[in-house]
Amino acid sequence: MKILQLCHKPPLPLVDGGCIAMHNITDGLLKSGHDVKVLAVETLKHPVKVEAFPINYLQQTRFESVFIDTTPRVKDALKAFFQRHAYQISRFYSKSMVSKLTQVLKHDSFDIVHLESIYVMPYIPTIRKYSNAKIVIRMHNIEHQIWERLADNERKPAHKLIYGVNSRQLRNVEERILNDVDGYMTISEPDFSYFSKTASVPGTVIPFGLDLENYEPEDDYIPSEEPTLFHLGSMNWSPNVEGIEWFLDEVWPAIHEKHPTLTFTVAGHGIPDKIYQRHDANVVVAGSVPSANEFMLAHDLMVVPLLSGSGIRIKIVEAMALGKVVITTSVGAEGLAVENGKHLFIADTPEEFLNIVDKCITTPDICSIIGENARDFISVYHNNDIITEQILTFYKKVIDK
């Protein structure tokens, strides 16, 4: 099968969950013997770093990219508002990308054009014009829900208004996009339940997959008497910053008061200056780390205090694959078929976070049990070999429709 994978950012380096999700699809399809070409949007926020791409990847995928300046501009945002366009989407449209995509489609034929997220939807007319391939879109999140939750949690009136407008614009896009493609995939069951209400084309739930060979947990892991807390995630994503600020303001003071030697390390790509400038007691702001796996293995309890967002938090899946104990919110656990207290811990209030940390410190054996359960869960529900077969089965269903 010949597949064109159109990405809204370069899949490599693996700087965030979206990159990992896209790359693992490519990797699984290539290992299954299929022909995959990757064409990506390059931006200032997500530039192409050639040194991050293995030579065999570049050769196999015939990787190409087109730079688009997606920098937000007030004038363009106001224009989109009055024309009722989704500005978050229109920023990703470029005549240069239309030209490159046209060239690719004229040069080669494909069975499937796989769209990664709604941000590449402006190119559907070009695909229809120059290709007979079936178009399948992978919905990474319910995008409007992210902005809706940000608006609900925002205190500044101007920001609240902007978030609300973005949410309404994206909701309108999401309600019509699935009628312009031939099939869609969601990463989680809640997302599928939402999109299936308006979709007129085949859809399916296909979770995020991992190559478990790349995630080797420690043997007989037992946390220290004072386990270290950590957070790892892309910090140029607003929900992550919002969650960390809430955790540091509302949760960490009580934990630190009761466990004054406990440390909390914040790591990730694009940490804003306001986090570095906080200087909270026993909080280490590590910034980007060379190896996410090595960083997670060097710490004990992963904290993911999300208040907004949508879809599946891929860093949670990765931590579970390494046998780590994850403490997250109900929002953070959305889309994962996990059981609270068995595969991870769910806490939505400062008191609940403190109680769980206490439990992990006073009964360290529970961390070993949760870690083993977490690893077993990922091996069943997020094995990339199984996920790849599910994707191929769905591709065939769409082609035969």
C-alpha positions in Angstrom: 0.0 0.0 0.0 1.3 3.5 -0.8 0.6 6.2 1.7 1.2 9.9 1.8 1.5 11.2 5.4 0.8 14.9 5.6 2.0 16.3 9.0 1.4 19.7 10.6 4.9 19.6 12.0 8.1 17.6 11.5 7.8 14.2 13.2 11.5 14.3 14.2 13.0 15.1 16.6 10.6 13.6 19.1 10.1 16.8 21.1 6.5 16.2 22.1 3.7 13.7 22.1 2.4 14.8 18.7 5.7 14.1 17.1 6.0 10.7 18.7 2.4 9.8 17.7 3.1 10.7 14.0 6.5 9.0 13.9 5.3 5.8 15.4 2.6 5.5 12.7 5.3 6.0 10.0 7.6 3.5 11.7 4.9 0.9 12.1 3.8 1.1 8.4 7.4 1.0 7.2 8.2 -2.1 9.3 5.1 -3.7 7.8 6.6 -3.3 4.3 4.4 -0.4 3.1 5.5 2.6 1.1 5.2 5.8 3.1 6.1 9.3 1.9 6.2 12.1 4.6 5.5 15.7 3.8 5.5 18.1 6.7 4.9 21.7 7.6 7.9 23.4 9.1 7.4 26.4 11.4 9.5 28.6 13.6 8.1 26.7 16.6 8.8 23.4 15.0 11.8 23.7 12.6 13.3 20.9 10.6 16.6 19.8 12.3 18.3 17.6 9.7 20.6 16.0 12.2 17.6 14.5 13.9 16.6 12.5 10.9 18.4 9.1 10.3 19.6 8.6 6.8 17.5 5.5 6.3 14.4 7.5 7.4 15.0 10.2 4.9 15.5 7.6 2.1 12.5 5.5 3.0 10.0 8.3 3.5 11.5 10.7 0.8 10.9 13.3 3.5 10.2 16.8 2.4 9.0 19.9 4.2 7.7 23.4 3.5 8.3 26.3 5.8 5.2 28.3 6.8 5.4 31.3 9.1 2.5 30.6 11.5 3.4 33.5 13.9 0.1 34.8 15.2 -0.8 38.3 13.9 -3.6 40.5 15.3 -4.6 41.8 11.9 -5.0 38.3 10.4 -6.8 37.1 13.5 -9.3 40.0 13.3 -9.8 39.3 9.6 -10.5 35.7 10.3 -12.9 36.6 13.1 -15.1 38.8 11.0 -15.0 36.3 8.1 -15.8 33.5 10.5 -12.6 31.5 9.6 -10.7 29.4 12.2 -7.5 31.5 12.5 -5.7 28.6 14.2 -6.2 26.6 11.0 -5.7 29.3 8.4 -2.2 30.0 9.8 -1.1 26.7 8.4 -2.2 27.4 4.8 0.5 28.4 2.3 0.6 28.6 -1.5 4.1 27.1 -1.3 2.7 24.0 0.4 0.0 23.8 -2.2 2.7 23.9 -4.9 4.8 21.2 -3.2 1.8 19.0 -2.6 0.7 19.4 -6.2 4.1 18.4 -7.4 4.1 15.3 -5.1 0.7 14.2 -6.2 1.5 14.7 -9.9 4.7 12.7 -9.6 3.3 9.7 -7.7 0.0 8.0 -7.0 -1.2 6.9 -3.5 -3.8 4.6 -2.1 -4.2 6.7 1.1 -3.4 10.3 2.0 -3.2 10.3 5.8 -3.8 13.7 7.3 -2.3 14.3 10.8 -4.8 16.6 12.6 -7.2 19.3 11.4 -4.3 21.7 10.9 -3.6 20.3 7.4 -7.3 20.3 6.3 -6.8 23.4 4.1 -5.0 21.1 1.6 -7.9 18.7 1.1 -9.1 20.5 -2.1 -5.6 20.2 -3.6 -5.5 16.5 -2.8 -9.0 16.0 -4.4 -7.9 17.8 -7.5 -4.7 15.9 -8.2 -5.3 12.5 -6.6 -7.8 9.7 -6.5 -6.4 8.5 -3.2 -8.8 8.1 -0.2 -8.3 10.7 2.5 -8.1 9.6 6.1 -7.7 12.1 8.9 -6.3 11.3 12.3 -7.9 13.5 14.9 -5.3 14.0 17.6 -7.7 15.8 20.0 -11.0 17.6 20.1 -9.2 20.8 19.5 -12.0 23.2 20.3 -12.4 21.5 23.7 -8.8 22.4 24.6 -9.5 26.1 24.0 -12.9 25.9 25.7 -11.4 24.5 28.9 -8.6 27.1 28.8 -11.4 29.8 28.6 -13.2 28.3 31.5 -10.1 28.3 33.7 -8.8 31.8 32.5 -9.2 34.7 34.8 -8.0 37.5 32.5 -11.0 38.8 30.5 -9.1 39.5 27.3 -7.5 36.0 27.3 -10.8 34.5 28.2 -12.4 36.2 25.2 -9.7 35.1 22.8 -9.8 31.5 24.0 -13.6 31.4 23.7 -13.5 32.8 20.1 -10.8 30.2 19.1 -13.0 27.4 20.7 -16.1 28.4 18.7 -14.2 28.7 15.4 -12.5 25.3 15.9 -15.8 23.7 16.8 -17.3 24.9 13.5 -14.4 23.4 11.6 -14.5 20.1 13.5 -18.3 19.8 12.8 -17.8 19.9 9.0 -14.3 18.5 8.5 -15.4 14.8 8.7 -17.7 15.3 5.8 -14.8 16.3 3.6 -12.7 13.1 4.1 -13.2 9.4 3.4 -12.6 8.2 6.9 -11.3 9.3 10.3 -9.4 7.9 13.3 -9.5 9.1 16.9 -6.9 8.3 19.5 -9.5 7.9 22.3 -13.0 6.6 22.8 -14.4 9.9 24.2 -13.1 11.7 21.1 -14.7 9.1 18.8 -18.0 9.4 20.7 -18.0 13.2 20.1 -17.0 13.1 16.4 -19.4 10.2 15.5 -22.4 12.4 16.2 -21.7 14.5 13.1 -19.6 12.3 10.9 -21.0 10.8 7.7 -18.0 8.7 6.9 -16.4 5.6 8.5 -14.5 6.2 11.7 -12.7 4.1 14.3 -10.7 4.4 17.6 -7.1 3.6 17.2 -5.0 4.4 20.3 -1.5 5.7 20.3 1.1 3.0 19.9 4.6 2.4 21.3 7.4 0.2 20.2 7.9 -1.5 23.6 11.4 -2.5 22.8 12.3 1.1 23.3 10.9 1.2 26.8 12.7 -1.0 29.2 11.7 -0.5 32.9 14.1 -1.0 35.7 14.3 -4.5 37.1 12.6 -4.9 40.5 12.0 -1.2 40.8 11.6 0.0 44.4 11.3 3.8 45.0 13.5 5.5 47.6 12.1 6.5 51.0 11.6 10.0 49.7 10.7 9.4 46.0 11.3 12.3 43.6 8.4 13.9 41.8 8.7 15.0 38.2 6.9 16.4 35.3 7.9 16.0 31.7 6.0 17.5 28.8 6.2 20.0 26.0 5.9 23.4 27.8 5.0 25.4 24.7 1.6 23.8 24.9 -0.7 26.0 27.0 -2.5 23.3 29.0 0.8 22.0 30.3 1.9 25.5 31.5 -1.5 26.1 33.0 -1.4 22.8 34.9 2.1 23.3 36.3 1.3 26.8 37.5 -1.8 25.4 39.3 0.2 22.6 40.8 3.0 24.9 42.1 0.5 27.5 43.4 -2.1 25.2 44.9 -0.6 21.7 45.5 3.2 21.9 46.0 3.2 24.2 49.1 1.2 21.6 51.2 3.4 18.7 49.9 6.6 20.6 50.6 5.4 21.5 54.1 4.7 17.9 55.0 7.8 16.5 53.2 10.4 19.3 53.2 13.2 17.1 51.6 11.0 16.0 48.7 11.9 17.5 45.3 9.9 18.2 42.2 11.7 18.5 38.8 10.0 20.1 35.8 11.4 19.2 32.4 10.4 19.7 28.9 10.8 21.6 25.7 10.0 25.3 25.6 9.6 26.1 29.3 8.6 29.7 29.5 10.6 32.3 31.5 7.8 32.7 34.1 8.3 29.1 35.3 12.1 29.6 35.6 11.6 32.8 37.5 9.3 31.3 40.2 12.1 29.8 42.5 9.6 27.6 44.4 11.2 25.7 47.3 12.7 22.3 46.2 11.5 22.8 42.7 14.1 22.2 39.9 13.4 23.5 36.5 15.5 21.3 34.2 14.4 22.5 30.8 14.9 20.2 27.8 16.5 16.8 28.6 18.7 14.7 26.2 16.7 11.5 26.8 13.2 11.4 28.0 13.5 7.8 28.9 16.6 8.3 30.9 15.1 11.3 32.7 12.0 9.4 33.7 13.9 6.3 34.9 16.0 8.6 37.1 12.9 9.8 39.0 10.0 8.1 40.7 6.5 9.7 40.6 5.3 11.5 37.5 2.9 14.4 38.1 0.6 15.4 35.2 -1.7 18.1 36.7 -3.8 18.9 33.6 -6.9 21.1 33.9 -7.6 21.4 30.2 -6.6 19.5 27.0 -8.1 16.7 25.0 -7.1 13.3 23.6 -4.4 11.1 25.1 -1.4 12.5 27.0 1.4 10.5 25.3 4.0 11.2 28.0 1.7 9.4 30.4 1.7 6.3 28.1 5.5 6.5 27.9 5.9 6.7 31.6 3.6 3.8 32.2 5.5 1.8 29.6 8.6 2.4 31.8 6.8 1.1 34.8 6.5 4.6 36.4 3.8 5.6 38.8 1.7 8.4 37.3 -0.4 10.9 39.3 -2.7 12.9 37.1 -6.1 14.6 37.0 -9.3 13.3 35.5 -8.6 15.4 32.5 -5.1 13.9 32.2 -6.5 10.4 32.3 -9.1 11.0 29.7 -9.0 8.6 26.8 -7.1 5.9 28.7 -9.0 2.8 29.7 -7.2 2.8 33.1 -8.4 2.0 36.5 -7.6 4.5 39.2 -5.5 3.0 41.9 -4.5 0.0 39.7 -2.7 1.4 36.7 -2.1 5.0 37.9 -3.5 7.5 40.4 -6.1 10.2 39.7 -6.2 13.4 41.8 -8.3 16.5 41.1 -7.7 18.5 44.3 -4.7 19.5 46.3 -5.8 17.2 49.1 -6.0 14.2 46.8 -2.5 14.9 45.4 -1.1 15.2 48.9 -2.8 12.0 50.1 -1.5 10.0 47.1 2.1 11.2 47.6 1.8 10.3 51.3 0.6 6.8 50.3 3.5 6.3 47.9 6.0 7.4 50.6 4.6 5.4 53.4 3.8 2.2 51.4 6.5 2.1 48.7 5.5 -1.4 47.7 2.4 0.0 46.1 4.6 1.9 43.6 6.1 -1.4 42.4 2.6 -2.9 42.0 1.3 0.1 40.1 4.4 0.2 37.9 4.0 -3.5 36.9 0.3 -3.0 36.3 1.0 0.1 34.2 3.6 -1.7 32.0 1.2 -4.7 31.5 -1.6 -2.3 30.5 0.5 -0.6 27.8 1.7 -3.9 26.4 -2.0 -4.8 25.8 -3.6 -1.5 24.7 -0.7 0.5 23.2 1.5 -2.0 21.4 2.6 -0.4 18.1 2.6 -3.7 16.2 -1.1 -4.2 17.1 -1.9 -0.5 16.4 -0.3 -0.7 13.0 -2.5 -3.7 12.0 -5.5 -1.8 13.2 -4.6 1.2 11.0 -4.0 -1.0 7.9 -7.4 -2.8 8.5 -9.1 0.6 8.6 -7.3 1.9 5.5 -8.6 -1.2 3.6 -12.1 -0.6 4.8 -12.0 3.0 3.5 -10.5 1.9 0.2 -13.1 -0.8 -0.3 -16.0 1.4 0.7 
